[in-house]
């Protein structure tokens, strides 16, 4: 949900320098010149949505074998059947009838909706 973001619980004044020198840290998200605090209940909510792979996804995942309508891209308007979700790449492999045979096609998951 928040690629590239890391939530840190800290007493900022005491650990600011240590956090800023951590490899990969570029900046804090700030509002009005101060780092934005995030309430513990927000973190608990996000953790409750975390999957076994550590990723948080928005919306309902598309179950295998479900029929979907393609809403974007060159196959827009066609229907297909979900063969496999590829969550690490935010893609889905669907089966489509192309030239009278079932053909696997990989698409961005945001291009498909349940039919």
N, CA, C and O atoms as CSV, one atom per row, in Angstrom:
chain,resi,resn,atom,element,x,y,z
A,1,UNK,N,N,0.810,-1.198,0.000
A,1,UNK,CA,C,0.000,0.000,0.000
A,1,UNK,C,C,0.851,1.259,0.000
A,1,UNK,O,O,0.479,2.271,-0.593
A,2,UNK,N,N,1.988,1.190,0.664
A,2,UNK,CA,C,2.880,2.342,0.756
A,2,UNK,C,C,4.278,1.929,0.320
A,2,UNK,O,O,5.173,1.825,1.159
A,3,UNK,N,N,4.489,1.692,-0.974
A,3,UNK,CA,C,5.806,1.224,-1.406
A,3,UNK,C,C,6.892,2.243,-1.090
A,3,UNK,O,O,6.748,3.437,-1.356
A,4,UNK,N,N,7.969,1.749,-0.523
A,4,UNK,CA,C,9.096,2.613,-0.211
A,4,UNK,C,C,8.982,3.362,1.107
A,4,UNK,O,O,9.898,4.094,1.482
A,5,UNK,N,N,7.873,3.190,1.815
A,5,UNK,CA,C,7.695,3.878,3.085
A,5,UNK,C,C,7.957,2.927,4.235
A,5,UNK,O,O,7.661,1.736,4.144
A,6,UNK,N,N,8.509,3.450,5.311
A,6,UNK,CA,C,8.770,2.694,6.515
A,6,UNK,C,C,8.190,3.472,7.683
A,6,UNK,O,O,8.468,4.659,7.850
A,7,UNK,N,N,7.387,2.799,8.485
A,7,UNK,CA,C,6.831,3.444,9.664
A,7,UNK,C,C,7.781,3.173,10.819
A,7,UNK,O,O,8.180,2.031,11.048
A,8,UNK,N,N,8.145,4.231,11.553
A,8,UNK,CA,C,9.113,4.124,12.632
A,8,UNK,C,C,8.484,4.660,13.914
A,8,UNK,O,O,7.927,5.757,13.941
A,9,UNK,N,N,8.587,3.855,14.982
A,9,UNK,CA,C,8.125,4.327,16.284
A,9,UNK,C,C,9.364,4.756,17.052
A,9,UNK,O,O,10.252,3.945,17.318
A,10,UNK,N,N,9.420,6.031,17.406
A,10,UNK,CA,C,10.623,6.576,18.021
A,10,UNK,C,C,10.312,7.829,18.816
A,10,UNK,O,O,9.281,8.474,18.624
A,11,UNK,N,N,11.204,8.147,19.688
A,11,UNK,CA,C,11.221,9.471,20.306
A,11,UNK,C,C,12.130,10.273,19.393
A,11,UNK,O,O,13.351,10.270,19.549
A,12,UNK,N,N,11.533,10.941,18.461
A,12,UNK,CA,C,12.232,11.532,17.332
A,12,UNK,C,C,13.460,12.350,17.713
A,12,UNK,O,O,14.507,12.216,17.079
A,13,UNK,N,N,13.353,13.184,18.725
A,13,UNK,CA,C,14.484,14.047,19.071
A,13,UNK,C,C,15.716,13.224,19.440
A,13,UNK,O,O,16.841,13.609,19.122
A,14,UNK,N,N,15.503,12.098,20.106
A,14,UNK,CA,C,16.627,11.283,20.565
A,14,UNK,C,C,17.255,10.453,19.444
A,14,UNK,O,O,18.458,10.193,19.474
A,15,UNK,N,N,16.466,10.037,18.464
A,15,UNK,CA,C,16.954,9.083,17.478
A,15,UNK,C,C,16.940,9.613,16.043
A,15,UNK,O,O,17.174,8.849,15.107
A,16,UNK,N,N,16.675,10.879,15.857
A,16,UNK,CA,C,16.555,11.469,14.529
A,16,UNK,C,C,17.790,11.198,13.678
A,16,UNK,O,O,17.662,10.718,12.552
A,17,UNK,N,N,18.970,11.490,14.183
A,17,UNK,CA,C,20.209,11.342,13.417
A,17,UNK,C,C,20.438,9.890,13.036
A,17,UNK,O,O,20.820,9.596,11.903
A,18,UNK,N,N,20.208,8.981,13.973
A,18,UNK,CA,C,20.404,7.556,13.708
A,18,UNK,C,C,19.473,7.082,12.584
A,18,UNK,O,O,19.888,6.322,11.709
A,19,UNK,N,N,18.229,7.530,12.611
A,19,UNK,CA,C,17.266,7.138,11.580
A,19,UNK,C,C,17.654,7.738,10.234
A,19,UNK,O,O,17.616,7.044,9.217
A,20,UNK,N,N,18.022,9.001,10.212
A,20,UNK,CA,C,18.366,9.663,8.949
A,20,UNK,C,C,19.592,9.044,8.273
A,20,UNK,O,O,19.710,9.111,7.049
A,21,UNK,N,N,20.502,8.446,9.036
A,21,UNK,CA,C,21.702,7.841,8.456
A,21,UNK,C,C,21.520,6.355,8.143
A,21,UNK,O,O,22.473,5.690,7.738
A,22,UNK,N,N,20.322,5.835,8.324
A,22,UNK,CA,C,20.046,4.441,7.981
A,22,UNK,C,C,20.037,4.317,6.454
A,22,UNK,O,O,19.402,5.125,5.776
A,23,UNK,N,N,20.735,3.315,5.904
A,23,UNK,CA,C,20.756,3.160,4.440
A,23,UNK,C,C,19.337,3.065,3.873
A,23,UNK,O,O,18.502,2.318,4.384
A,24,UNK,N,N,19.078,3.824,2.822
A,24,UNK,CA,C,17.776,3.818,2.163
A,24,UNK,C,C,16.832,4.902,2.620
A,24,UNK,O,O,15.869,5.209,1.917
A,25,UNK,N,N,17.075,5.494,3.778
A,25,UNK,CA,C,16.194,6.560,4.282
A,25,UNK,C,C,16.543,7.846,3.560
A,25,UNK,O,O,17.704,8.251,3.516
A,26,UNK,N,N,15.525,8.488,2.993
A,26,UNK,CA,C,15.746,9.746,2.279
A,26,UNK,C,C,15.211,10.938,3.053
A,26,UNK,O,O,15.839,11.996,3.089
A,27,UNK,N,N,14.039,10.763,3.679
A,27,UNK,CA,C,13.419,11.879,4.391
A,27,UNK,C,C,12.242,11.373,5.208
A,27,UNK,O,O,11.797,10.237,5.049
A,28,UNK,N,N,11.756,12.225,6.072
A,28,UNK,CA,C,10.534,11.954,6.809
A,28,UNK,C,C,9.373,12.605,6.062
A,28,UNK,O,O,9.551,13.632,5.408
A,29,UNK,N,N,8.186,12.008,6.158
A,29,UNK,CA,C,6.987,12.659,5.640
A,29,UNK,C,C,6.642,13.745,6.651
A,29,UNK,O,O,6.422,13.467,7.830
A,30,UNK,N,N,6.598,14.982,6.175
A,30,UNK,CA,C,6.387,16.111,7.084
A,30,UNK,C,C,5.156,16.922,6.688
A,30,UNK,O,O,4.805,17.011,5.512
A,31,UNK,N,N,4.521,17.501,7.675
A,31,UNK,CA,C,3.445,18.465,7.493
A,31,UNK,C,C,3.789,19.668,8.349
A,31,UNK,O,O,4.015,19.538,9.552
A,32,UNK,N,N,3.830,20.826,7.737
A,32,UNK,CA,C,4.171,22.033,8.480
A,32,UNK,C,C,5.583,22.016,9.014
A,32,UNK,O,O,5.864,22.628,10.045
A,33,UNK,N,N,6.483,21.320,8.326
A,33,UNK,CA,C,7.881,21.302,8.737
A,33,UNK,C,C,8.217,20.283,9.810
A,33,UNK,O,O,9.381,20.167,10.193
A,34,UNK,N,N,7.233,19.540,10.307
A,34,UNK,CA,C,7.478,18.535,11.346
A,34,UNK,C,C,7.090,17.152,10.840
A,34,UNK,O,O,6.131,17.007,10.081
A,35,UNK,N,N,7.845,16.128,11.267
A,35,UNK,CA,C,7.469,14.765,10.866
A,35,UNK,C,C,6.036,14.452,11.291
A,35,UNK,O,O,5.603,14.800,12.389
A,36,UNK,N,N,5.314,13.787,10.389
A,36,UNK,CA,C,3.899,13.479,10.632
A,36,UNK,C,C,3.761,12.290,11.576
A,36,UNK,O,O,4.266,11.207,11.282
A,37,UNK,N,N,3.084,12.481,12.704
A,37,UNK,CA,C,2.861,11.343,13.603
A,37,UNK,C,C,1.739,10.450,13.072
A,37,UNK,O,O,0.799,10.927,12.436
A,38,UNK,N,N,1.851,9.167,13.340
A,38,UNK,CA,C,0.820,8.200,12.959
A,38,UNK,C,C,0.374,7.511,14.245
A,38,UNK,O,O,1.191,6.964,14.986
A,39,UNK,N,N,-0.935,7.545,14.500
A,39,UNK,CA,C,-1.483,6.950,15.711
A,39,UNK,C,C,-1.271,5.438,15.718
A,39,UNK,O,O,-1.307,4.802,14.665
A,40,UNK,N,N,-1.050,4.859,16.904
A,40,UNK,CA,C,-0.845,3.412,17.031
A,40,UNK,C,C,-2.009,2.614,16.450
A,40,UNK,O,O,-1.799,1.517,15.931
A,41,UNK,N,N,-3.229,3.139,16.524
A,41,UNK,CA,C,-4.392,2.411,15.998
A,41,UNK,C,C,-4.305,2.262,14.481
A,41,UNK,O,O,-4.796,1.277,13.929
A,42,UNK,N,N,-3.689,3.223,13.806
A,42,UNK,CA,C,-3.510,3.138,12.350
A,42,UNK,C,C,-2.538,2.006,12.023
A,42,UNK,O,O,-2.780,1.229,11.100
A,43,UNK,N,N,-1.457,1.912,12.765
A,43,UNK,CA,C,-0.478,0.849,12.545
A,43,UNK,C,C,-1.110,-0.515,12.824
A,43,UNK,O,O,-0.889,-1.465,12.072
A,44,UNK,N,N,-1.891,-0.618,13.892
A,44,UNK,CA,C,-2.577,-1.880,14.197
A,44,UNK,C,C,-3.531,-2.264,13.067
A,44,UNK,O,O,-3.606,-3.431,12.682
A,45,UNK,N,N,-4.257,-1.280,12.536
A,45,UNK,CA,C,-5.169,-1.538,11.425
A,45,UNK,C,C,-4.405,-2.061,10.211
A,45,UNK,O,O,-4.824,-3.041,9.596
A,46,UNK,N,N,-3.289,-1.420,9.860
A,46,UNK,CA,C,-2.493,-1.846,8.712
A,46,UNK,C,C,-1.943,-3.255,8.921
A,46,UNK,O,O,-1.948,-4.070,7.998
A,47,UNK,N,N,-1.471,-3.538,10.128
A,47,UNK,CA,C,-0.948,-4.884,10.410
A,47,UNK,C,C,-2.035,-5.951,10.307
A,47,UNK,O,O,-1.759,-7.086,9.920
A,48,UNK,N,N,-3.265,-5.587,10.651
A,48,UNK,CA,C,-4.364,-6.560,10.560
A,48,UNK,C,C,-4.676,-6.903,9.108
A,48,UNK,O,O,-5.274,-7.946,8.839
A,49,UNK,N,N,-4.287,-6.056,8.178
A,49,UNK,CA,C,-4.525,-6.275,6.750
A,49,UNK,C,C,-3.342,-6.933,6.044
A,49,UNK,O,O,-3.420,-7.243,4.855
A,50,UNK,N,N,-2.253,-7.145,6.772
A,50,UNK,CA,C,-1.028,-7.686,6.189
A,50,UNK,C,C,-1.200,-9.168,5.867
A,50,UNK,O,O,-1.708,-9.937,6.683
A,51,UNK,N,N,-0.773,-9.555,4.679
A,51,UNK,CA,C,-0.836,-10.954,4.272
A,51,UNK,C,C,0.372,-11.718,4.758
A,51,UNK,O,O,1.296,-11.120,5.311
A,52,UNK,N,N,0.390,-13.047,4.563
A,52,UNK,CA,C,1.519,-13.867,5.003
A,52,UNK,C,C,2.843,-13.469,4.348
A,52,UNK,O,O,3.916,-13.757,4.880
A,53,UNK,N,N,2.762,-12.804,3.188
A,53,UNK,CA,C,3.975,-12.362,2.499
A,53,UNK,C,C,4.441,-10.990,2.967
A,53,UNK,O,O,5.425,-10.458,2.453
A,54,UNK,N,N,3.727,-10.409,3.953
A,54,UNK,CA,C,4.107,-9.100,4.487
A,54,UNK,C,C,3.552,-7.935,3.705
A,54,UNK,O,O,3.810,-6.784,4.058
A,55,UNK,N,N,2.788,-8.200,2.639
A,55,UNK,CA,C,2.237,-7.129,1.814
A,55,UNK,C,C,0.804,-6.821,2.223
A,55,UNK,O,O,0.072,-7.701,2.677
A,56,UNK,N,N,0.416,-5.578,2.058
A,56,UNK,CA,C,-0.950,-5.132,2.307
A,56,UNK,C,C,-1.560,-4.791,0.961
A,56,UNK,O,O,-1.004,-4.007,0.192
A,57,UNK,N,N,-2.701,-5.384,0.689
A,57,UNK,CA,C,-3.364,-5.142,-0.592
A,57,UNK,C,C,-4.685,-4.430,-0.364
A,57,UNK,O,O,-5.363,-4.645,0.640
A,58,UNK,N,N,-5.030,-3.592,-1.302
A,58,UNK,CA,C,-6.320,-2.907,-1.265
A,58,UNK,C,C,-7.339,-3.749,-2.015
A,58,UNK,O,O,-7.008,-4.392,-3.012
A,59,UNK,N,N,-8.553,-3.746,-1.546
A,59,UNK,CA,C,-9.624,-4.455,-2.244
A,59,UNK,C,C,-9.553,-5.952,-2.052
A,59,UNK,O,O,-8.637,-6.477,-1.419
A,60,UNK,N,N,-10.534,-6.621,-2.609
A,60,UNK,CA,C,-10.598,-8.078,-2.528
A,60,UNK,C,C,-9.713,-8.691,-3.591
A,60,UNK,O,O,-9.729,-8.256,-4.742
A,61,UNK,N,N,-8.929,-9.714,-3.209
A,61,UNK,CA,C,-8.121,-10.378,-4.230
A,61,UNK,C,C,-9.010,-11.162,-5.184
A,61,UNK,O,O,-10.097,-11.610,-4.816
A,62,UNK,N,N,-8.544,-11.317,-6.386
A,62,UNK,CA,C,-9.285,-12.081,-7.388
A,62,UNK,C,C,-9.003,-13.564,-7.178
A,62,UNK,O,O,-7.861,-14.001,-7.321
A,63,UNK,N,N,-10.035,-14.348,-6.837
A,63,UNK,CA,C,-9.788,-15.775,-6.637
A,63,UNK,C,C,-9.498,-16.493,-7.952
A,63,UNK,O,O,-9.960,-16.087,-9.018
A,64,UNK,N,N,-8.725,-17.564,-7.848
A,64,UNK,CA,C,-8.404,-18.381,-9.012
A,64,UNK,C,C,-9.699,-18.917,-9.614
A,64,UNK,O,O,-10.630,-19.263,-8.887
A,65,UNK,N,N,-9.756,-18.982,-10.908
A,65,UNK,CA,C,-10.903,-19.471,-11.697
A,65,UNK,C,C,-12.076,-18.497,-11.751
A,65,UNK,O,O,-13.129,-18.839,-12.290
A,66,UNK,N,N,-11.920,-17.291,-11.205
A,66,UNK,CA,C,-13.020,-16.322,-11.298
A,66,UNK,C,C,-12.994,-15.646,-12.672
A,66,UNK,O,O,-11.935,-15.430,-13.261
A,67,UNK,N,N,-14.181,-15.324,-13.154
A,67,UNK,CA,C,-14.292,-14.651,-14.445
A,67,UNK,C,C,-14.094,-13.157,-14.238
A,67,UNK,O,O,-14.659,-12.570,-13.314
A,68,UNK,N,N,-13.291,-12.545,-15.101
A,68,UNK,CA,C,-13.002,-11.117,-14.991
A,68,UNK,C,C,-13.235,-10.434,-16.333
A,68,UNK,O,O,-13.182,-11.058,-17.393
A,69,UNK,N,N,-13.492,-9.135,-16.253
A,69,UNK,CA,C,-13.603,-8.297,-17.443
A,69,UNK,C,C,-12.365,-7.416,-17.461
A,69,UNK,O,O,-11.981,-6.843,-16.441
A,70,UNK,N,N,-11.750,-7.316,-18.622
A,70,UNK,CA,C,-10.559,-6.478,-18.779
A,70,UNK,C,C,-11.038,-5.056,-19.049
A,70,UNK,O,O,-11.784,-4.814,-19.999
A,71,UNK,N,N,-10.602,-4.107,-18.199
A,71,UNK,CA,C,-11.108,-2.730,-18.282
A,71,UNK,C,C,-10.113,-1.739,-18.854
A,71,UNK,O,O,-10.434,-0.564,-19.030
A,72,UNK,N,N,-8.896,-2.208,-19.148
A,72,UNK,CA,C,-7.886,-1.299,-19.677
A,72,UNK,C,C,-6.913,-2.091,-20.547
A,72,UNK,O,O,-6.857,-3.318,-20.471
A,73,UNK,N,N,-6.158,-1.385,-21.364
A,73,UNK,CA,C,-5.152,-2.032,-22.194
A,73,UNK,C,C,-5.710,-2.534,-23.519
A,73,UNK,O,O,-6.863,-2.267,-23.855
A,74,UNK,N,N,-4.893,-3.256,-24.265
A,74,UNK,CA,C,-5.295,-3.675,-25.618
A,74,UNK,C,C,-6.433,-4.697,-25.643
A,74,UNK,O,O,-7.087,-4.845,-26.675
A,75,UNK,N,N,-6.689,-5.403,-24.542
A,75,UNK,CA,C,-7.775,-6.391,-24.496
A,75,UNK,C,C,-9.025,-5.844,-23.812
A,75,UNK,O,O,-9.920,-6.611,-23.457
A,76,UNK,N,N,-9.095,-4.526,-23.624
A,76,UNK,CA,C,-10.221,-3.898,-22.927
A,76,UNK,C,C,-11.552,-4.345,-23.532
A,76,UNK,O,O,-11.733,-4.375,-24.750
A,77,UNK,N,N,-12.481,-4.693,-22.626
A,77,UNK,CA,C,-13.808,-5.116,-23.048
A,77,UNK,C,C,-13.976,-6.619,-23.155
A,77,UNK,O,O,-15.103,-7.108,-23.228
A,78,UNK,N,N,-12.875,-7.362,-23.167
A,78,UNK,CA,C,-12.951,-8.819,-23.261
A,78,UNK,C,C,-13.053,-9.431,-21.869
A,78,UNK,O,O,-12.753,-8.778,-20.870
A,79,UNK,N,N,-13.479,-10.687,-21.812
A,79,UNK,CA,C,-13.526,-11.406,-20.544
A,79,UNK,C,C,-12.454,-12.482,-20.538
A,79,UNK,O,O,-11.976,-12.917,-21.586
A,80,UNK,N,N,-12.086,-12.903,-19.325
A,80,UNK,CA,C,-11.055,-13.928,-19.157
A,80,UNK,C,C,-11.317,-14.645,-17.839
A,80,UNK,O,O,-12.214,-14.272,-17.083
A,81,UNK,N,N,-10.522,-15.677,-17.572
A,81,UNK,CA,C,-10.613,-16.436,-16.323
A,81,UNK,C,C,-9.255,-16.343,-15.631
A,81,UNK,O,O,-8.216,-16.530,-16.264
A,82,UNK,N,N,-9.269,-16.053,-14.332
A,82,UNK,CA,C,-8.020,-15.920,-13.570
A,82,UNK,C,C,-7.366,-17.289,-13.424
A,82,UNK,O,O,-7.975,-18.234,-12.923
A,83,UNK,N,N,-6.132,-17.375,-13.865
A,83,UNK,CA,C,-5.357,-18.599,-13.687
A,83,UNK,C,C,-4.500,-18.494,-12.428
A,83,UNK,O,O,-4.418,-19.437,-11.641
A,84,UNK,N,N,-3.856,-17.319,-12.242
A,84,UNK,CA,C,-2.963,-17.153,-11.098
A,84,UNK,C,C,-2.749,-15.674,-10.817
A,84,UNK,O,O,-2.589,-14.873,-11.738
A,85,UNK,N,N,-2.749,-15.317,-9.526
A,85,UNK,CA,C,-2.357,-13.965,-9.125
A,85,UNK,C,C,-0.852,-13.957,-8.929
A,85,UNK,O,O,-0.287,-14.920,-8.411
A,86,UNK,N,N,-0.199,-12.878,-9.339
A,86,UNK,CA,C,1.237,-12.702,-9.183
A,86,UNK,C,C,1.449,-11.471,-8.305
A,86,UNK,O,O,1.860,-10.421,-8.798
A,87,UNK,N,N,1.169,-11.599,-6.994
A,87,UNK,CA,C,1.110,-10.429,-6.127
A,87,UNK,C,C,2.408,-9.640,-6.009
A,87,UNK,O,O,2.368,-8.419,-5.857
A,88,UNK,N,N,3.536,-10.296,-6.075
A,88,UNK,CA,C,4.802,-9.567,-5.941
A,88,UNK,C,C,5.000,-8.579,-7.074
A,88,UNK,O,O,5.688,-7.570,-6.918
A,89,UNK,N,N,4.385,-8.876,-8.230
A,89,UNK,CA,C,4.521,-7.988,-9.394
A,89,UNK,C,C,3.237,-7.221,-9.670
A,89,UNK,O,O,3.153,-6.488,-10.655
A,90,UNK,N,N,2.217,-7.386,-8.796
A,90,UNK,CA,C,0.921,-6.721,-8.952
A,90,UNK,C,C,0.313,-7.030,-10.313
A,90,UNK,O,O,-0.245,-6.159,-10.979
A,91,UNK,N,N,0.437,-8.297,-10.706
A,91,UNK,CA,C,-0.089,-8.744,-11.994
A,91,UNK,C,C,-0.955,-9.974,-11.772
A,91,UNK,O,O,-0.964,-10.573,-10.697
A,92,UNK,N,N,-1.674,-10.325,-12.813
A,92,UNK,CA,C,-2.527,-11.497,-12.784
A,92,UNK,C,C,-2.359,-12.210,-14.121
A,92,UNK,O,O,-2.289,-11.574,-15.172
A,93,UNK,N,N,-2.296,-13.548,-14.067
A,93,UNK,CA,C,-2.254,-14.335,-15.299
A,93,UNK,C,C,-3.674,-14.823,-15.543
A,93,UNK,O,O,-4.267,-15.489,-14.694
A,94,UNK,N,N,-4.210,-14.488,-16.705
A,94,UNK,CA,C,-5.566,-14.888,-17.063
A,94,UNK,C,C,-5.525,-15.780,-18.286
A,94,UNK,O,O,-4.555,-15.779,-19.044
A,95,UNK,N,N,-6.592,-16.543,-18.466
A,95,UNK,CA,C,-6.740,-17.372,-19.657
A,95,UNK,C,C,-7.772,-16.717,-20.554
A,95,UNK,O,O,-8.888,-16.425,-20.123
A,96,UNK,N,N,-7.396,-16.488,-21.801
A,96,UNK,CA,C,-8.288,-15.862,-22.778
A,96,UNK,C,C,-8.364,-16.749,-24.018
A,96,UNK,O,O,-7.405,-17.435,-24.371
A,97,UNK,N,N,-9.516,-16.718,-24.664
A,97,UNK,CA,C,-9.627,-17.416,-25.947
A,97,UNK,C,C,-9.114,-16.492,-27.033
A,97,UNK,O,O,-9.731,-15.475,-27.349
A,98,UNK,N,N,-7.966,-16.866,-27.605
A,98,UNK,CA,C,-7.360,-16.123,-28.702
A,98,UNK,C,C,-7.111,-17.122,-29.828
A,98,UNK,O,O,-6.453,-18.144,-29.633
A,99,UNK,N,N,-7.637,-16.815,-30.991
A,99,UNK,CA,C,-7.508,-17.699,-32.161
A,99,UNK,C,C,-7.979,-19.113,-31.829
A,99,UNK,O,O,-7.299,-20.095,-32.129
A,100,UNK,N,N,-9.146,-19.199,-31.209
A,100,UNK,CA,C,-9.836,-20.463,-30.923
A,100,UNK,C,C,-9.097,-21.384,-29.955
A,100,UNK,O,O,-9.330,-22.593,-29.955
A,101,UNK,N,N,-8.208,-20.824,-29.129
A,101,UNK,CA,C,-7.588,-21.649,-28.096
A,101,UNK,C,C,-7.343,-20.813,-26.843
A,101,UNK,O,O,-7.162,-19.597,-26.911
A,102,UNK,N,N,-7.341,-21.488,-25.713
A,102,UNK,CA,C,-7.137,-20.806,-24.437
A,102,UNK,C,C,-5.662,-20.441,-24.295
A,102,UNK,O,O,-4.788,-21.305,-24.363
A,103,UNK,N,N,-5.400,-19.156,-24.098
A,103,UNK,CA,C,-4.031,-18.653,-24.060
A,103,UNK,C,C,-3.789,-17.893,-22.762
A,103,UNK,O,O,-4.594,-17.032,-22.407
A,104,UNK,N,N,-2.693,-18.187,-22.034
A,104,UNK,CA,C,-2.387,-17.417,-20.824
A,104,UNK,C,C,-1.821,-16.043,-21.198
A,104,UNK,O,O,-0.972,-15.923,-22.081
A,105,UNK,N,N,-2.308,-15.024,-20.512
A,105,UNK,CA,C,-1.868,-13.644,-20.741
A,105,UNK,C,C,-1.648,-12.994,-19.376
A,105,UNK,O,O,-2.498,-13.107,-18.493
A,106,UNK,N,N,-0.511,-12.314,-19.196
A,106,UNK,CA,C,-0.252,-11.578,-17.955
A,106,UNK,C,C,-0.651,-10.128,-18.132
A,106,UNK,O,O,-0.300,-9.485,-19.121
A,107,UNK,N,N,-1.397,-9.620,-17.149
A,107,UNK,CA,C,-1.866,-8.236,-17.178
A,107,UNK,C,C,-1.650,-7.597,-15.812
A,107,UNK,O,O,-1.583,-8.304,-14.806
A,108,UNK,N,N,-1.539,-6.267,-15.759
A,108,UNK,CA,C,-1.554,-5.610,-14.451
A,108,UNK,C,C,-2.895,-5.896,-13.774
A,108,UNK,O,O,-3.947,-5.823,-14.409
A,109,UNK,N,N,-2.849,-6.217,-12.497
A,109,UNK,CA,C,-4.073,-6.568,-11.768
A,109,UNK,C,C,-5.096,-5.451,-11.791
A,109,UNK,O,O,-6.297,-5.716,-11.742
A,110,UNK,N,N,-4.643,-4.200,-11.866
A,110,UNK,CA,C,-5.581,-3.073,-11.889
A,110,UNK,C,C,-6.338,-2.969,-13.211
A,110,UNK,O,O,-7.276,-2.179,-13.316
A,111,UNK,N,N,-5.956,-3.737,-14.205
A,111,UNK,CA,C,-6.649,-3.730,-15.496
A,111,UNK,C,C,-7.851,-4.652,-15.521
A,111,UNK,O,O,-8.595,-4.646,-16.501
A,112,UNK,N,N,-8.072,-5.452,-14.471
A,112,UNK,CA,C,-9.191,-6.398,-14.496
A,112,UNK,C,C,-10.133,-6.171,-13.319
A,112,UNK,O,O,-9.717,-5.732,-12.246
A,113,UNK,N,N,-11.409,-6.480,-13.541
A,113,UNK,CA,C,-12.455,-6.420,-12.502
A,113,UNK,C,C,-13.296,-7.682,-12.612
A,113,UNK,O,O,-13.440,-8.260,-13.689
A,114,UNK,N,N,-13.846,-8.095,-11.485
A,114,UNK,CA,C,-14.740,-9.261,-11.523
A,114,UNK,C,C,-15.874,-8.999,-12.495
A,114,UNK,O,O,-16.438,-7.905,-12.531
A,115,UNK,N,N,-16.200,-10.010,-13.282
A,115,UNK,CA,C,-17.260,-9.875,-14.296
A,115,UNK,C,C,-18.636,-9.925,-13.644
A,115,UNK,O,O,-19.650,-9.828,-14.335
